[in-house]
């Protein structure tokens, strides 16, 4: 069953996405493939993978 996660992909700043995935690792991989939200990035868009994180959003239902 898929769950909803808030994922932060870190660059020089970070972009925040909401994605649906089976687990935290899958959510991070899925978010890494999404387009960079340019207004959230200050400079230097090199990814800092060690800082990426995902947290399950508990009170939201996933659309099928």
MOPAC internal coordinates of N, CA, C and O (Angstrom, degrees):
PM7 1SCF
backbone

  N    0.0000 0     0.00 0     0.00 0    0    0    0
  C    1.4419 1     0.00 0     0.00 0    1    0    0
  C    1.5270 1   109.27 1     0.00 0    2    1    0
  O    1.2310 1   120.65 1   -46.97 1    3    2    1
  N    1.3380 1   116.37 1   133.03 1    3    2    1
  C    1.4537 1   120.51 1  -179.05 1    5    3    2
  C    1.5191 1   110.71 1   -78.91 1    6    5    3
  O    1.2310 1   121.40 1   -32.46 1    7    6    5
  N    1.3285 1   114.93 1   147.54 1    7    6    5
  C    1.4527 1   123.33 1   178.53 1    9    7    6
  C    1.5175 1   107.56 1  -123.27 1   10    9    7
  O    1.2310 1   120.16 1   -18.68 1   11   10    9
  N    1.3131 1   117.29 1   161.32 1   11   10    9
  C    1.4582 1   121.05 1   178.08 1   13   11   10
  C    1.5170 1   108.80 1   -99.01 1   14   13   11
  O    1.2310 1   120.66 1   -42.96 1   15   14   13
  N    1.3377 1   116.34 1   137.04 1   15   14   13
  C    1.4643 1   122.64 1  -179.40 1   17   15   14
  C    1.5153 1   110.18 1  -128.21 1   18   17   15
  O    1.2310 1   120.89 1   -34.51 1   19   18   17
  N    1.3212 1   115.90 1   145.49 1   19   18   17
  C    1.4564 1   121.17 1   166.87 1   21   19   18
  C    1.5213 1   105.05 1   -96.64 1   22   21   19
  O    1.2310 1   120.58 1   -56.18 1   23   22   21
  N    1.3259 1   116.49 1   123.82 1   23   22   21
  C    1.4631 1   121.58 1  -174.98 1   25   23   22
  C    1.5201 1   108.98 1  -118.95 1   26   25   23
  O    1.2310 1   120.32 1   -48.84 1   27   26   25
  N    1.3242 1   116.99 1   131.16 1   27   26   25
  C    1.4571 1   122.14 1   174.23 1   29   27   26
  C    1.5227 1   107.62 1  -109.62 1   30   29   27
  O    1.2310 1   120.74 1   -61.44 1   31   30   29
  N    1.3282 1   116.19 1   118.56 1   31   30   29
  C    1.4523 1   123.15 1   176.46 1   33   31   30
  C    1.5254 1   106.13 1  -103.44 1   34   33   31
  O    1.2310 1   120.63 1   -62.38 1   35   34   33
  N    1.3133 1   116.40 1   117.62 1   35   34   33
  C    1.4565 1   121.02 1  -173.05 1   37   35   34
  C    1.5179 1   112.72 1   -89.55 1   38   37   35
  O    1.2310 1   121.17 1   -46.32 1   39   38   37
  N    1.2829 1   115.38 1   133.68 1   39   38   37
  C    1.4557 1   124.97 1   170.97 1   41   39   38
  C    1.5300 1   103.89 1  -123.11 1   42   41   39
  O    1.2310 1   119.04 1    43.86 1   43   42   41
  N    1.3112 1   119.43 1  -136.14 1   43   42   41
  C    1.4572 1   119.47 1   173.32 1   45   43   42
  C    1.5283 1   108.73 1   -71.20 1   46   45   43
  O    1.2310 1   121.05 1   155.20 1   47   46   45
  N    1.2700 1   115.60 1   -24.80 1   47   46   45
  C    1.4610 1   125.55 1   171.28 1   49   47   46
  C    1.5223 1   103.78 1  -126.08 1   50   49   47
  O    1.2310 1   118.49 1    35.54 1   51   50   49
  N    1.3038 1   120.49 1  -144.46 1   51   50   49
  C    1.4553 1   120.45 1   174.59 1   53   51   50
  C    1.5164 1   110.84 1  -148.32 1   54   53   51
  O    1.2310 1   120.87 1   -21.30 1   55   54   53
  N    1.3216 1   115.95 1   158.70 1   55   54   53
  C    1.4512 1   123.45 1   172.98 1   57   55   54
  C    1.5196 1   106.75 1  -114.16 1   58   57   55
  O    1.2310 1   120.19 1   -40.40 1   59   58   57
  N    1.3182 1   117.24 1   139.60 1   59   58   57
  C    1.4602 1   121.80 1  -179.68 1   61   59   58
  C    1.5243 1   109.27 1  -110.77 1   62   61   59
  O    1.2310 1   120.67 1   -50.27 1   63   62   61
  N    1.3140 1   116.33 1   129.73 1   63   62   61
  C    1.4604 1   122.80 1  -179.46 1   65   63   62
  C    1.5254 1   108.81 1  -127.97 1   66   65   63
  O    1.2310 1   120.09 1   -24.65 1   67   66   65
  N    1.3242 1   117.43 1   155.35 1   67   66   65
  C    1.4594 1   122.27 1   166.53 1   69   67   66
  C    1.5202 1   105.93 1  -112.72 1   70   69   67
  O    1.2310 1   120.55 1   -56.88 1   71   70   69
  N    1.3312 1   116.56 1   123.12 1   71   70   69
  C    1.4663 1   121.60 1  -179.17 1   73   71   70
  C    1.5158 1   109.50 1  -132.15 1   74   73   71
  O    1.2310 1   120.86 1   -18.72 1   75   74   73
  N    1.3180 1   115.97 1   161.28 1   75   74   73
  C    1.4528 1   122.16 1   175.43 1   77   75   74
  C    1.5195 1   108.35 1  -109.02 1   78   77   75
  O    1.2310 1   120.53 1   -46.50 1   79   78   77
  N    1.3430 1   116.60 1   133.50 1   79   78   77
  C    1.4597 1   120.96 1  -178.56 1   81   79   78
  C    1.5219 1   109.19 1  -158.82 1   82   81   79
  O    1.2310 1   120.72 1    -8.90 1   83   82   81
  N    1.3206 1   116.22 1   171.10 1   83   82   81
  C    1.4607 1   122.33 1   179.42 1   85   83   82
  C    1.5286 1   112.41 1   -75.01 1   86   85   83
  O    1.2310 1   120.28 1   149.20 1   87   86   85
  N    1.3590 1   117.07 1   -30.80 1   87   86   85
  C    1.4650 1   120.72 1  -177.08 1   89   87   86
  C    1.5314 1   109.35 1  -157.65 1   90   89   87
  O    1.2310 1   120.70 1    -2.71 1   91   90   89
  N    1.3363 1   116.26 1   177.29 1   91   90   89
  C    1.4663 1   121.26 1  -177.08 1   93   91   90
  C    1.5290 1   112.14 1   -61.46 1   94   93   91
  O    1.2310 1   120.21 1   136.21 1   95   94   93
  N    1.3290 1   117.20 1   -43.79 1   95   94   93
  C    1.4674 1   120.34 1  -179.34 1   97   95   94
  C    1.5262 1   110.71 1   -61.64 1   98   97   95
  O    1.2310 1   120.31 1   137.78 1   99   98   97
  N    1.3169 1   117.02 1   -42.22 1   99   98   97
  C    1.4632 1   121.01 1   178.21 1  101   99   98
  C    1.5145 1   111.94 1   -65.64 1  102  101   99
  O    1.2310 1   120.54 1   143.59 1  103  102  101
  N    1.3322 1   116.58 1   -36.41 1  103  102  101
  C    1.4628 1   120.87 1   178.03 1  105  103  102
  C    1.5240 1   110.90 1   -64.56 1  106  105  103
  O    1.2310 1   120.44 1   137.69 1  107  106  105
  N    1.3307 1   116.76 1   -42.31 1  107  106  105
  C    1.4643 1   120.27 1   178.66 1  109  107  106
  C    1.5255 1   110.49 1   -63.98 1  110  109  107
  O    1.2310 1   119.84 1   134.73 1  111  110  109
  N    1.3208 1   117.91 1   -45.27 1  111  110  109
  C    1.4700 1   120.59 1   179.51 1  113  111  110
  C    1.5240 1   111.18 1   -61.26 1  114  113  111
  O    1.2310 1   120.59 1   138.75 1  115  114  113
  N    1.3200 1   116.48 1   -41.25 1  115  114  113
  C    1.4591 1   121.02 1  -179.63 1  117  115  114
  C    1.5345 1   110.45 1   -65.33 1  118  117  115
  O    1.2310 1   120.22 1   136.34 1  119  118  117
  N    1.3258 1   117.19 1   -43.66 1  119  118  117
  C    1.4599 1   121.08 1  -179.02 1  121  119  118
  C    1.5262 1   111.83 1   -67.04 1  122  121  119
  O    1.2310 1   119.99 1   146.85 1  123  122  121
  N    1.3139 1   117.63 1   -33.15 1  123  122  121
  C    1.4735 1   120.70 1   178.55 1  125  123  122
  C    1.5220 1   111.75 1   -62.31 1  126  125  123
  O    1.2310 1   119.99 1   154.03 1  127  126  125
  N    1.3283 1   117.63 1   -25.97 1  127  126  125
  C    1.4625 1   121.48 1  -179.60 1  129  127  126
  C    1.5265 1   113.13 1   -85.08 1  130  129  127
  O    1.2310 1   119.93 1   172.55 1  131  130  129
  N    1.3314 1   117.74 1    -7.45 1  131  130  129
  C    1.4617 1   120.78 1  -178.00 1  133  131  130
  C    1.5302 1   110.59 1   -80.97 1  134  133  131
  O    1.2310 1   121.25 1   -20.40 1  135  134  133
  N    1.3096 1   115.21 1   159.60 1  135  134  133
  C    1.4574 1   122.17 1   179.75 1  137  135  134
  C    1.5251 1   110.22 1   -64.24 1  138  137  135
  O    1.2310 1   120.73 1   -40.18 1  139  138  137
  N    1.3164 1   116.20 1   139.82 1  139  138  137
  C    1.4621 1   121.69 1   176.71 1  141  139  138
  C    1.5303 1   108.34 1   -67.05 1  142  141  139
  O    1.2310 1   120.96 1   -45.24 1  143  142  141
  N    1.3183 1   115.77 1   134.76 1  143  142  141
  C    1.4574 1   121.14 1   176.44 1  145  143  142
  C    1.5248 1   106.44 1   -84.96 1  146  145  143
  O    1.2310 1   121.08 1   -82.13 1  147  146  145
  N    1.3276 1   115.54 1    97.87 1  147  146  145
  C    1.4652 1   121.33 1  -168.56 1  149  147  146
  C    1.5258 1   113.60 1   -59.09 1  150  149  147
  O    1.2310 1   119.32 1   145.35 1  151  150  149
  N    1.3246 1   118.91 1   -34.65 1  151  150  149
  C    1.4655 1   118.70 1  -178.56 1  153  151  150
  C    1.5305 1   112.11 1   -72.39 1  154  153  151
  O    1.2310 1   119.49 1   168.87 1  155  154  153
  N    1.3429 1   118.58 1   -11.13 1  155  154  153
  C    1.4572 1   121.46 1   177.05 1  157  155  154
  C    1.5264 1   112.10 1   -92.13 1  158  157  155
  O    1.2310 1   120.06 1   170.60 1  159  158  157
  N    1.3107 1   117.50 1    -9.40 1  159  158  157
  C    1.4677 1   121.20 1  -177.34 1  161  159  158
  C    1.5257 1   109.36 1  -101.76 1  162  161  159
  O    1.2310 1   120.73 1   -54.82 1  163  162  161
  N    1.3025 1   116.21 1   125.18 1  163  162  161
  C    1.4661 1   121.37 1  -179.87 1  165  163  162
  C    1.5274 1   110.22 1   -80.10 1  166  165  163
  O    1.2310 1   120.48 1   128.10 1  167  166  165
  N    1.3110 1   116.69 1   -51.90 1  167  166  165
  C    1.4676 1   122.55 1   179.51 1  169  167  166
  C    1.5210 1   107.96 1  -164.12 1  170  169  167
  O    1.2310 1   119.97 1    -6.94 1  171  170  169
  N    1.3267 1   117.66 1   173.06 1  171  170  169
  C    1.4640 1   122.78 1   175.48 1  173  171  170
  C    1.5287 1   113.19 1    47.58 1  174  173  171
  O    1.2310 1   120.26 1   -83.97 1  175  174  173
  N    1.3112 1   117.10 1    96.03 1  175  174  173
  C    1.4567 1   119.97 1  -177.28 1  177  175  174
  C    1.5272 1   113.88 1   -93.52 1  178  177  175
  O    1.2310 1   120.17 1  -154.49 1  179  178  177
  N    1.3113 1   117.28 1    25.51 1  179  178  177
  C    1.4587 1   120.48 1   175.64 1  181  179  178
  C    1.5285 1   109.21 1   -73.70 1  182  181  179
  O    1.2310 1   120.62 1   -52.53 1  183  182  181
  N    1.3251 1   116.42 1   127.47 1  183  182  181
  C    1.4657 1   121.82 1  -177.68 1  185  183  182
  C    1.5205 1   111.38 1   -70.46 1  186  185  183
  O    1.2310 1   120.45 1   -40.02 1  187  186  185
  N    1.3137 1   116.75 1   139.98 1  187  186  185
  C    1.4628 1   124.71 1   176.06 1  189  187  186
  C    1.5225 1   106.45 1  -112.50 1  190  189  187
  O    1.2310 1   120.26 1   -99.17 1  191  190  189
  N    1.3370 1   117.11 1    80.83 1  191  190  189
  C    1.4625 1   124.07 1  -170.32 1  193  191  190
  C    1.5174 1   113.45 1   -59.07 1  194  193  191
  O    1.2310 1   119.71 1   149.06 1  195  194  193
  N    1.3220 1   118.15 1   -30.94 1  195  194  193
  C    1.4644 1   120.98 1  -178.70 1  197  195  194
  C    1.5307 1   111.77 1   -65.39 1  198  197  195
  O    1.2310 1   119.93 1   159.15 1  199  198  197
  N    1.3180 1   117.74 1   -20.85 1  199  198  197
  C    1.4662 1   121.12 1  -177.49 1  201  199  198
  C    1.5264 1   113.12 1   -97.58 1  202  201  199
  O    1.2310 1   119.46 1   174.04 1  203  202  201
  N    1.3441 1   118.64 1    -5.96 1  203  202  201
  C    1.4579 1   121.30 1  -179.90 1  205  203  202
  C    1.5214 1   110.09 1   -62.75 1  206  205  203
  O    1.2310 1   120.44 1   -36.95 1  207  206  205
  N    1.3400 1   116.77 1   143.05 1  207  206  205
  C    1.4635 1   120.12 1  -179.26 1  209  207  206
  C    1.5223 1   110.44 1  -145.72 1  210  209  207
  O    1.2310 1   120.87 1   -21.82 1  211  210  209
  N    1.3414 1   115.95 1   158.18 1  211  210  209
  C    1.4623 1   122.05 1   177.24 1  213  211  210
  C    1.5225 1   108.40 1  -141.96 1  214  213  211
  O    1.2310 1   120.85 1   -40.98 1  215  214  213
  N    1.3314 1   115.98 1   139.02 1  215  214  213
  C    1.4487 1   121.72 1   179.07 1  217  215  214
  C    1.5193 1   108.52 1  -132.89 1  218  217  215
  O    1.2310 1   120.57 1   -48.46 1  219  218  217
  N    1.3264 1   116.51 1   131.54 1  219  218  217
  C    1.4478 1   120.93 1   179.76 1  221  219  218
  C    1.5214 1   110.12 1   -66.75 1  222  221  219
  O    1.2310 1   120.94 1   -44.45 1  223  222  221
  N    1.3281 1   115.81 1   135.55 1  223  222  221
  C    1.4620 1   122.06 1   174.94 1  225  223  222
  C    1.5251 1   106.31 1   -92.50 1  226  225  223
  O    1.2310 1   120.43 1   -73.20 1  227  226  225
  N    1.3120 1   116.79 1   106.80 1  227  226  225
  C    1.4680 1   122.03 1  -168.97 1  229  227  226
  C    1.5277 1   114.34 1   -76.14 1  230  229  227
  O    1.2310 1   119.01 1   146.51 1  231  230  229
  N    1.3134 1   119.48 1   -33.49 1  231  230  229
  C    1.4624 1   121.03 1  -170.53 1  233  231  230
  C    1.5126 1   113.86 1   -99.94 1  234  233  231
  O    1.2310 1   120.03 1  -155.61 1  235  234  233
  N    1.3096 1   117.55 1    24.39 1  235  234  233
  C    1.4579 1   120.38 1   179.20 1  237  235  234
  C    1.5230 1   110.20 1  -123.40 1  238  237  235
  O    1.2310 1   120.77 1   -38.65 1  239  238  237
  N    1.3179 1   116.14 1   141.35 1  239  238  237
  C    1.4616 1   120.52 1   177.76 1  241  239  238
  C    1.5204 1   109.14 1   -91.57 1  242  241  239
  O    1.2310 1   120.93 1   -38.91 1  243  242  241
  N    1.3208 1   115.82 1   141.09 1  243  242  241
  C    1.4560 1   122.22 1   179.38 1  245  243  242
  C    1.5155 1   108.17 1   -86.02 1  246  245  243
  O    1.2310 1   120.73 1   -45.25 1  247  246  245
  N    1.3528 1   116.22 1   134.75 1  247  246  245
  C    1.4604 1   120.90 1   176.76 1  249  247  246
  C    1.5122 1   108.79 1   -81.16 1  250  249  247
  O    1.2310 1   119.52 1   -44.33 1  251  250  249
  N    1.3056 1   118.52 1   135.67 1  251  250  249
  C    1.4706 1   121.73 1   179.36 1  253  251  250
  C    1.4707 1   112.32 1   -86.96 1  254  253  251
  O    1.2310 1   120.10 1   180.00 1  255  254  253

